[in-house]
Amino acid sequence: MDQSLRTLGVAPNAWMVNQAIADITRPQKTPQPVILSTETKTLRLDLAKTAIIVIDMQNDFCHPDGWLAHIGVDVTPATKPIVPLNNLLPELRAVGVPVIWLNWGNRPDLLNISANLLHVYNPTGEGVGLGDRLPKNDARVLMAGSWAAAVVDELQQLPQDICVDKYRMSGFWDTPLDSILKNQGITTILFAGVNADQCVLTTLCDANFLGYDCILVKDCTATTSPDYCWLATLYNVKQCFGFVSDSQAIFTALNHPEATGRDK
């Protein structure tokens, strides 16, 4: 009888098993410590326990034919993270940092969407709201699988990336995000996307409440809200919920291994 051990589960939260044995020690990934500068402190973090979550870089929030533009919002600011993300994501993938696309993608029947959520962008009930069809292209607003909910064409999703649909501003509410992060042994999260003061901030706050280390990547994040909302977001992240850094500081951490604290 074959007594070899087989992997059961997702590393590093995997067992090694056969008919007689279950090895539940869960061997850990090889540490990849780096030094990252932030606006308040210098961090020593482990890339092997780090993921980046890119939030709501979708047509409905960022494209001129999307939902926000349809209701009169200037979505130009929401496109600002595209270039820095296109520079940063390949570098993070190259060192094994998971890229998680956290996108608003509702059920077609909207059975888990309450009236107070529908009211946010359709307060009279007469406009184009969640699940309704956009006049320009007939795409259903933030519906999973629709053009409206798709990531903008300028950002490339790769097969090894992880995609999670959300149904509230926070990506941890009623989604598998927390389980996915825990299964991969993630303790530190880099946050990017839009809108900084809404979906990014609420997801970051919930991550903080769940015990994750939170770092807002400033130039990979934006908002269509007024400037005071952006400034308040930065203040609150630094004051209460985590740290603020940028992609250049991350490049410095990745490209200067002599300064990372790794064994010589």
Solvent accessible surface area in square Angstrom, and as a share of the most:
residue,aa,sasa,rsa
1,M,182,0.81
2,D,82,0.43
3,Q,96,0.43
4,S,61,0.39
5,L,74,0.37
6,R,132,0.48
7,T,86,0.50
8,L,104,0.52
9,G,54,0.52
10,V,81,0.47
11,A,65,0.50
12,P,9,0.05
13,N,57,0.29
14,A,10,0.08
15,W,95,0.33
16,M,58,0.26
17,V,31,0.18
18,N,27,0.14
19,Q,144,0.64
20,A,84,0.65
21,I,94,0.48
22,A,56,0.43
23,D,47,0.25
24,I,94,0.48
25,T,107,0.62
26,R,86,0.31
27,P,96,0.61
28,Q,122,0.54
29,K,79,0.34
30,T,110,0.64
31,P,90,0.56
32,Q,51,0.23
33,P,20,0.13
34,V,2,0.01
35,I,58,0.29
36,L,4,0.02
37,S,64,0.42
38,T,21,0.12
39,E,82,0.37
40,T,76,0.44
41,K,137,0.58
42,T,91,0.53
43,L,29,0.14
44,R,156,0.57
45,L,19,0.09
46,D,27,0.14
47,L,7,0.04
48,A,10,0.08
49,K,83,0.35
50,T,0,0.00
51,A,0,0.00
52,I,0,0.00
53,I,0,0.00
54,V,0,0.00
55,I,0,0.00
56,D,1,0.00
57,M,0,0.00
58,Q,0,0.00
59,N,4,0.02
60,D,0,0.00
61,F,15,0.06
62,C,2,0.01
63,H,56,0.25
64,P,92,0.58
65,D,51,0.26
66,G,0,0.00
67,W,3,0.01
68,L,3,0.02
69,A,27,0.21
70,H,82,0.36
71,I,64,0.33
72,G,67,0.64
73,V,46,0.27
74,D,95,0.49
75,V,12,0.07
76,T,87,0.51
77,P,35,0.22
78,A,0,0.00
79,T,51,0.29
80,K,137,0.58
81,P,0,0.00
82,I,18,0.09
83,V,102,0.58
84,P,23,0.14
85,L,0,0.00
86,N,61,0.31
87,N,81,0.41
88,L,0,0.00
89,L,4,0.02
90,P,66,0.41
91,E,71,0.32
92,L,0,0.00
93,R,41,0.15
94,A,84,0.65
95,V,47,0.27
96,G,55,0.53
97,V,3,0.02
98,P,24,0.15
99,V,2,0.01
100,I,0,0.00
101,W,0,0.00
102,L,0,0.00
103,N,15,0.08
104,W,18,0.06
105,G,3,0.03
106,N,0,0.00
107,R,108,0.39
108,P,90,0.57
109,D,73,0.38
110,L,40,0.20
111,L,138,0.68
112,N,36,0.18
113,I,17,0.08
114,S,51,0.33
115,A,79,0.61
116,N,109,0.56
117,L,33,0.16
118,L,66,0.33
119,H,106,0.47
120,V,78,0.45
121,Y,63,0.24
122,N,24,0.12
123,P,84,0.53
124,T,101,0.59
125,G,58,0.56
126,E,155,0.70
127,G,43,0.41
128,V,25,0.14
129,G,2,0.02
130,L,12,0.06
131,G,6,0.06
132,D,58,0.30
133,R,131,0.48
134,L,3,0.01
135,P,92,0.58
136,K,147,0.62
137,N,62,0.32
138,D,83,0.43
139,A,13,0.10
140,R,67,0.24
141,V,0,0.00
142,L,1,0.00
143,M,9,0.04
144,A,44,0.34
145,G,88,0.85
146,S,23,0.15
147,W,91,0.32
148,A,0,0.00
149,A,9,0.07
150,A,42,0.33
151,V,14,0.08
152,V,4,0.02
153,D,138,0.71
154,E,104,0.46
155,L,8,0.04
156,Q,126,0.56
157,Q,72,0.32
158,L,51,0.25
159,P,135,0.85
160,Q,119,0.53
161,D,16,0.08
162,I,39,0.20
163,C,86,0.51
164,V,5,0.03
165,D,61,0.32
166,K,0,0.00
167,Y,40,0.15
168,R,52,0.19
169,M,59,0.26
170,S,13,0.08
171,G,0,0.00
172,F,22,0.09
173,W,152,0.53
174,D,96,0.50
175,T,25,0.14
176,P,71,0.45
177,L,0,0.00
178,D,37,0.19
179,S,70,0.45
180,I,44,0.22
181,L,0,0.00
182,K,113,0.48
183,N,56,0.29
184,Q,28,0.13
185,G,23,0.22
186,I,5,0.03
187,T,63,0.37
188,T,7,0.04
189,I,0,0.00
190,L,5,0.03
191,F,0,0.00
192,A,0,0.00
193,G,0,0.00
194,V,0,0.00
195,N,11,0.06
196,A,0,0.00
197,D,28,0.15
198,Q,46,0.21
199,C,8,0.05
200,V,0,0.00
201,L,29,0.14
202,T,48,0.28
203,T,0,0.00
204,L,0,0.00
205,C,18,0.11
206,D,37,0.19
207,A,0,0.00
208,N,48,0.25
209,F,139,0.58
210,L,87,0.43
211,G,62,0.60
212,Y,16,0.06
213,D,71,0.37
214,C,2,0.01
215,I,1,0.01
216,L,1,0.00
217,V,0,0.00
218,K,66,0.28
219,D,54,0.28
220,C,0,0.00
221,T,7,0.04
222,A,8,0.06
223,T,13,0.08
224,T,33,0.19
225,S,23,0.15
226,P,70,0.44
227,D,113,0.58
228,Y,155,0.59
229,C,29,0.17
230,W,51,0.18
231,L,113,0.56
232,A,49,0.38
233,T,2,0.01
234,L,13,0.06
235,Y,132,0.50
236,N,50,0.26
237,V,1,0.00
238,K,70,0.30
239,Q,117,0.52
240,C,78,0.47
241,F,39,0.16
242,G,17,0.16
243,F,53,0.22
244,V,0,0.00
245,S,5,0.03
246,D,52,0.27
247,S,2,0.02
248,Q,119,0.53
249,A,20,0.16
250,I,7,0.04
251,F,34,0.14
252,T,77,0.45
253,A,7,0.06
254,L,29,0.15
255,N,91,0.47
256,H,81,0.36
257,P,71,0.45
258,E,113,0.51
259,A,61,0.48
260,T,1,0.01
261,G,50,0.48
262,R,86,0.31
263,D,144,0.74
264,K,199,0.84
